[in-house]
Amino acid sequence: MENRTVLITGASEGIGFEIAKQFAMNKYSLILVARNEEKLDNVYNQLKAYTTVTTISQDLSEPGAAKKIYNFICSTNRTVNILVNNVGVGLEGPFQELPIEKQQYMIQLNIAALTEMTYYFVQEMIKQQYGRIVNISSISGPIPTPQMAIYSGTKAFVLNFSQALHTELNKQGDIIVTAVCPGPTKTAFAYTNSMTGLNNLVNIMGVPAESIAIAIFKGIHAKKSMIVPNIRYKLLLLSSKLLPQSVMQTIMYKLIKR
């Protein structure tokens, strides 16, 4: 997979930045997308010594943003071999009390933007009969999470979409779609999105973003269709399958509400 080009969204911080660092240190060419140009410049300065880095400042929640990025990359005659759909946003609180505009924004970014990015870049992967698509879901994808109902719903979409698409595309060549389901991670995500309950969980059981990125990097090379990084998250997922759903829902509700 050497000399491949990787496109990573939400690459200016957190898991996205750590994934970019893993690929950079292994000499992959990078195309990094994020909304904050200043943060992107900082990432560029940190990674340019390792590999070729191109940055694109773009808010993926804007209509047509995915196609705009795709057209730009096509105009440079570059091919994206690995697409990492990492960008996303979260909300926490009772569904009926959260502003509907913010919930619609989350659906647009977490679902629509990811779907559109996948749609455009998979076309070339099919032509080349090679590609890797990595979609960042969450442990809240397979485990419905009260107080984060819409966020959990968007991540369930990401998980189910990725697994179904993996089966479709692996018949088109060496194309793997991977869903990643991390749990509470030591990044600014919970704090930035005012997710107090999740932030408390991060402080108690959070896993460093670097270790998540390493698991993702290794999982991609192992051609895994689903990655649940860290034993803590795997045990939580196993518990959700063994316990009655009503019990699991009560546990998740209490964890977030604490």
Sequence and secondary structure as in RCSB ss.txt:
>XXXX:A:sequence
MENRTVLITGASEGIGFEIAKQFAMNKYSLILVARNEEKLDNVYNQLKAYTTVTTISQDLSEPGAAKKIYNFICS
TNRTVNILVNNVGVGLEGPFQELPIEKQQYMIQLNIAALTEMTYYFVQEMIKQQYGRIVNISSISGPIPTPQMAI
YSGTKAFVLNFSQALHTELNKQGDIIVTAVCPGPTKTAFAYTNSMTGLNNLVNIMGVPAESIAIAIFKGIHAKKS
MIVPNIRYKLLLLSSKLLPQSVMQTIMYKLIKR
>XXXX:A:secstr
 TT EEEEESTTSHHHHHHHHHHHHTT EEEEEES HHHHHHHHHHHTTTS EEEEE  TTSTTHHHHHHHHHHH
TT   SEEEE       S GGGS HHHHHHHHIIIIIIHHHHHHHHHHHHHHHTEEEEEEE  TTTTS  TT HH
HHHHHHHHHHHHHHHHHHHTTSSEEEEEEE   SEESSHHHHTT HHHHHHHHHH EEHHHHHHHHHHHHHTT S
EE  SHHHHHHHHHHHHS HHHHHHHHHHHHH 
